[in-house]
Amino acid sequence: MSYTTTTTNTGYSRWHSVQRSGKQVFVTRKSGLLPQPEVGYARLAMVSASICGADVRVAKGDKDAHRTSGAAVVMGHEGCGVVASLPEGSPTALLPGQFCVVLPHIHVPADRASGCTRTTQQIEVACTSRHHTDHAGWDFDGVFTDSGVFPLDNLVPVPAEQLARAEEQAPELGRALFTITEPLLCCLSAYELMGREVHQFVGRDLRVGRALVVGCGPIGIIHGIIMAERGYDVSFFDVAPQRARLAQYCLGGGGRIFDPGAEIDGEFDLVMVTANVLPAIRLAEAHVRDEGVIYLFAGLNAADRHAMHPDGVFSYETLHRLAQGVVTRTGDKRVLYVGHSGYYAQLAPKAVALVSANAARLDRVVTGVIREWESPVITSRVPGLDDWRTPDGSPAVIAALTGQADLRQHGKLVILAQGLLSY
């Protein structure tokens, strides 16, 4: 599949992108004729993008990106924008001016995908870990840009009524919140996979009961929102207490803060591990109930990547990417372990609807805003937390990606693109 574009006379424009080449991350400025999409693609004027922990790990060298050449690639895989250009004869119902979410995975041809013949719209969670997909921001240009060209198969339209609902609930950010669709889709996919594995290995439906979220970054908070909607009694734990309190705040005061020393073992039906360190998994094993579920949503960091189950039954990192369950004994308990990295593409419209329905909560998840790619400021949206500024006036997005900014009190960071100015 080609990712090249052609250019035509569309007027003089300026736009920015955040690119990575090897270990270097930088903001580029471009001007001239905007790239025009080939058939099968659309150019989007980006509205917003958000920073994922995976982007940070790639930028810092703690996670391998697929691309190994020195060629620069536009980073970012969580974004939304407005269709600005479609070539004549495009096989799509999309129209210029339509608001869309960009999904990051492209299913590669069968000869590269070990014979798998799914399409991009049929991607399953297992496709990612088995290298059946290419990934935006790593293998081809992503969403950290004012103006981007993306495959039509990766664009999910947002209905007008859902846009209006988000803007009503969250007047400041409004449609920019739909940049959170992709991480919400990944979280939503966990329950689809978990339900299947519980039914297959345990012979029952997924039990709704007490749930513990270990790790209260944005993904942990999103899981808390989904769990609360599904009827779970949710508790949060993070080694940084302010992050657990942030999770509570995002649920409108719902959920509990979990104190490992104050409760007995085996209390939780489901423990969702979103922290990427081994102690988080050990905490889950100590506090899951007999016949409970531990979900490994986060891949381990470099230091812990080769950690094994106490009995040497499996590698935690392998299980995180397996998209299949493993039932084993952990101490005196029988536990189902499940994990995945990726999403079920067919759930994307449901994820869009969830963003709209939970815009007020997700508005709280976004604790900082970068108001353009070259802005040196992260504007805080947390009561009592000051804005953060780069010491030398360099772009704050680069500081956030490379670990120079202190983000321990933050949830999600959203960048407001300037694409509509050149649309």
RAPEHU-V647393 format. One record per pair of residues at least 12 apart in sequence whose ideal C-beta (glycine too) atoms are under 6 Angstrom apart, sorted by the first residue. I is the first residue (numbers start at 1). J is the second residue. If there is no record, write none. Layout:
{{I,J} {I,J}}
This chain:
{{3,140} {5,35} {5,149} {6,36} {7,33} {7,35} {7,36} {8,36} {10,33} {10,34} {13,34} {13,422} {14,31} {15,30} {15,146} {15,147} {15,422} {16,29} {16,146} {16,373} {17,74} {17,145} {18,75} {18,144} {18,397} {19,72} {19,74} {20,73} {20,75} {21,70} {21,72} {22,70} {25,59} {25,398} {25,401} {25,402} {27,373} {27,374} {27,395} {34,147} {35,149} {36,85} {37,87} {37,149} {39,87} {40,152} {41,149} {41,151} {42,83} {42,86} {42,152} {43,84} {43,85} {43,149} {44,81} {44,148} {45,81} {45,82} {45,84} {45,419} {45,420} {45,423} {46,79} {46,81} {46,146} {46,148} {46,417} {46,419} {47,80} {47,81} {47,176} {48,176} {48,179} {48,414} {48,416} {49,76} {49,79} {49,143} {49,144} {49,179} {49,415} {50,78} {50,179} {50,412} {50,414} {51,400} {51,413} {52,78} {56,401} {59,401} {59,402} {60,403} {62,302} {65,138} {66,138} {66,139} {67,138} {67,139} {73,141} {74,141} {74,142} {74,144} {74,145} {75,137} {75,142} {75,144} {76,137} {76,142} {76,143} {76,144} {77,104} {77,136} {77,137} {77,142} {78,179} {78,182} {79,102} {79,143} {79,179} {80,101} {80,178} {80,179} {81,419} {82,99} {83,96} {83,98} {84,423} {92,152} {98,157} {99,158} {99,163} {100,155} {100,157} {101,156} {101,178} {101,181} {102,143} {102,150} {102,154} {103,154} {104,135} {104,136} {105,123} {105,133} {106,120} {106,134} {107,119} {107,120} {107,123} {107,132} {107,133} {108,134} {113,132} {116,132} {120,153} {121,153} {121,345} {123,345} {124,344} {125,189} {125,193} {125,323} {125,340} {125,342} {126,323} {128,341} {128,342} {129,321} {129,341} {146,417} {146,418} {146,419} {147,419} {156,348} {158,178} {158,352} {162,356} {163,175} {165,356} {166,356} {166,359} {169,359} {169,360} {170,359} {170,363} {173,363} {176,414} {177,359} {177,362} {178,355} {180,355} {180,362} {181,351} {181,352} {181,355} {184,222} {184,351} {184,354} {185,343} {185,348} {185,351} {186,343} {187,222} {187,223} {187,226} {188,347} {188,351} {189,343} {189,344} {189,347} {192,344} {193,340} {194,206} {194,338} {197,325} {197,338} {201,325} {201,327} {201,336} {207,269} {208,231} {208,232} {209,269} {210,233} {210,268} {210,269} {211,227} {211,232} {211,234} {211,270} {212,235} {212,258} {212,268} {212,271} {213,236} {213,272} {214,237} {214,273} {214,275} {214,280} {214,283} {214,284} {215,274} {215,275} {215,280} {216,236} {216,238} {216,243} {216,244} {216,247} {218,365} {218,411} {218,412} {219,274} {220,274} {221,247} {221,250} {221,365} {223,272} {224,247} {224,251} {224,255} {225,358} {225,361} {228,251} {228,254} {234,255} {235,256} {235,258} {236,255} {236,257} {237,258} {240,408} {242,409} {244,257} {246,411} {249,364} {250,361} {250,364} {250,365} {265,286} {265,287} {266,289} {266,290} {268,287} {268,288} {268,289} {269,289} {269,292} {270,293} {271,284} {271,288} {271,294} {272,295} {273,296} {274,297} {274,298} {276,298} {276,300} {276,301} {277,304} {278,304} {278,307} {281,316} {285,330} {288,335} {290,333} {291,334} {293,336} {294,335} {294,337} {295,338} {296,319} {296,320} {296,339} {299,320} {300,317} {305,317} {313,328} {314,326} {319,337} {319,339} {320,339} {321,341} {323,340} {325,338} {365,411} {365,412} {366,412} {366,414} {367,381} {367,382} {367,410} {367,411} {368,380} {368,410} {368,413} {369,414} {370,396} {370,397} {370,415} {371,416} {372,418} {374,395} {375,396} {376,389} {376,390} {376,393} {376,396} {377,389} {377,396} {378,396} {385,409} {388,405} {397,415} {400,413}}
